[in-house]
Amino acid sequence: MADDQMMGGEGGDRRFFAKPKTCQFCGDKSIVIDYKKTELLKKFITEDGKIRPRRQTGACAKHQRVVAAAIKQARHIAILPFTGRFIEER
């Protein structure tokens, strides 16, 4: 037994390794990112209305840029709100 286990420690050098996420757009070529698809874009927005980062969405850099541009375009023409306040009401 290790000294930290005898003393009631945590039990070793275990670390959490998250499973690498795969980009859903690279995996399924039929999904088209468009500013008019609000249901798809809402998955990439937090409750506060911020765009989720790549480490949360699992999108590759190329598709994350396209998603961000589509969200910004949808916000500009008032399909999506700038804040998360009205996301639940729609």
C-alpha positions as a Markdown table, in Angstrom:
| # | Residue | x | y | z |
|---|---|---|---|---|
| 1 | Met | 0.0 | 0.0 | 0.0 |
| 2 | Ala | 1.1 | 3.5 | -0.7 |
| 3 | Asp | 1.7 | 5.9 | 2.1 |
| 4 | Asp | -1.2 | 8.2 | 1.1 |
| 5 | Gln | -3.6 | 5.3 | 1.1 |
| 6 | Met | -2.6 | 4.2 | 4.6 |
| 7 | Met | -3.1 | 7.8 | 5.8 |
| 8 | Gly | -6.6 | 8.0 | 4.3 |
| 9 | Gly | -5.5 | 9.9 | 1.2 |
| 10 | Glu | -7.2 | 10.0 | -2.2 |
| 11 | Gly | -5.7 | 6.9 | -3.5 |
| 12 | Gly | -3.1 | 7.6 | -6.2 |
| 13 | Asp | -2.4 | 9.5 | -9.4 |
| 14 | Arg | -5.7 | 8.9 | -11.1 |
| 15 | Arg | -6.6 | 11.7 | -13.4 |
| 16 | Phe | -9.7 | 12.3 | -15.4 |
| 17 | Phe | -9.2 | 12.2 | -19.2 |
| 18 | Ala | -12.2 | 13.3 | -21.2 |
| 19 | Lys | -13.0 | 11.3 | -24.3 |
| 20 | Pro | -12.0 | 13.4 | -27.3 |
| 21 | Lys | -15.2 | 14.7 | -29.0 |
| 22 | Thr | -15.6 | 14.3 | -32.7 |
| 23 | Cys | -17.1 | 17.0 | -34.9 |
| 24 | Gln | -20.7 | 16.1 | -35.8 |
| 25 | Phe | -20.4 | 18.1 | -39.0 |
| 26 | Cys | -17.3 | 16.2 | -40.1 |
| 27 | Gly | -18.9 | 12.9 | -39.2 |
| 28 | Asp | -22.2 | 13.6 | -41.0 |
| 29 | Lys | -21.7 | 15.5 | -44.2 |
| 30 | Ser | -25.4 | 16.0 | -44.8 |
| 31 | Ile | -25.8 | 18.5 | -42.0 |
| 32 | Val | -25.7 | 22.0 | -43.4 |
| 33 | Ile | -24.9 | 25.0 | -41.1 |
| 34 | Asp | -27.3 | 27.8 | -42.0 |
| 35 | Tyr | -28.4 | 30.9 | -40.1 |
| 36 | Lys | -32.0 | 29.9 | -40.6 |
| 37 | Lys | -31.7 | 26.6 | -38.7 |
| 38 | Thr | -32.3 | 28.0 | -35.2 |
| 39 | Glu | -32.9 | 24.7 | -33.5 |
| 40 | Leu | -29.4 | 23.6 | -34.6 |
| 41 | Leu | -27.8 | 26.9 | -33.6 |
| 42 | Lys | -29.4 | 26.9 | -30.1 |
| 43 | Lys | -27.3 | 23.8 | -29.2 |
| 44 | Phe | -24.2 | 26.0 | -29.6 |
| 45 | Ile | -25.4 | 28.8 | -27.3 |
| 46 | Thr | -25.3 | 28.9 | -23.5 |
| 47 | Glu | -28.2 | 29.9 | -21.3 |
| 48 | Asp | -26.8 | 33.4 | -21.2 |
| 49 | Gly | -26.7 | 33.7 | -25.0 |
| 50 | Lys | -23.0 | 33.3 | -25.4 |
| 51 | Ile | -21.5 | 31.0 | -28.1 |
| 52 | Arg | -20.2 | 27.8 | -26.6 |
| 53 | Pro | -16.5 | 27.1 | -27.0 |
| 54 | Arg | -15.1 | 24.2 | -29.1 |
| 55 | Arg | -14.1 | 22.2 | -26.0 |
| 56 | Gln | -17.8 | 22.1 | -25.0 |
| 57 | Thr | -19.3 | 21.5 | -28.4 |
| 58 | Gly | -16.7 | 19.2 | -29.9 |
| 59 | Ala | -16.8 | 20.9 | -33.2 |
| 60 | Cys | -13.6 | 21.2 | -35.2 |
| 61 | Ala | -12.0 | 24.7 | -35.7 |
| 62 | Lys | -13.3 | 25.0 | -39.3 |
| 63 | His | -16.9 | 24.2 | -38.4 |
| 64 | Gln | -16.8 | 26.2 | -35.1 |
| 65 | Arg | -16.0 | 29.3 | -37.2 |
| 66 | Val | -18.9 | 28.6 | -39.5 |
| 67 | Val | -21.3 | 28.1 | -36.6 |
| 68 | Ala | -20.2 | 31.3 | -34.9 |
| 69 | Ala | -20.7 | 33.2 | -38.1 |
| 70 | Ala | -24.2 | 31.7 | -38.6 |
| 71 | Ile | -25.1 | 32.6 | -35.0 |
| 72 | Lys | -23.9 | 36.2 | -35.5 |
| 73 | Gln | -25.9 | 36.4 | -38.7 |
| 74 | Ala | -29.0 | 35.1 | -37.1 |
| 75 | Arg | -28.6 | 37.5 | -34.2 |
| 76 | His | -28.2 | 40.4 | -36.7 |
| 77 | Ile | -31.5 | 39.7 | -38.5 |
| 78 | Ala | -33.2 | 39.0 | -35.2 |
| 79 | Ile | -33.9 | 35.3 | -35.6 |
| 80 | Leu | -31.8 | 34.6 | -32.4 |
| 81 | Pro | -31.6 | 36.9 | -29.4 |
| 82 | Phe | -28.3 | 38.5 | -28.4 |
| 83 | Thr | -29.0 | 37.6 | -24.7 |
| 84 | Gly | -30.2 | 34.3 | -23.3 |
| 85 | Arg | -33.2 | 36.0 | -21.7 |
| 86 | Phe | -35.7 | 35.1 | -24.4 |
| 87 | Ile | -34.4 | 31.7 | -25.6 |
| 88 | Glu | -36.7 | 29.7 | -23.3 |
| 89 | Glu | -39.8 | 31.7 | -24.3 |
| 90 | Arg | -39.6 | 31.0 | -28.0 |
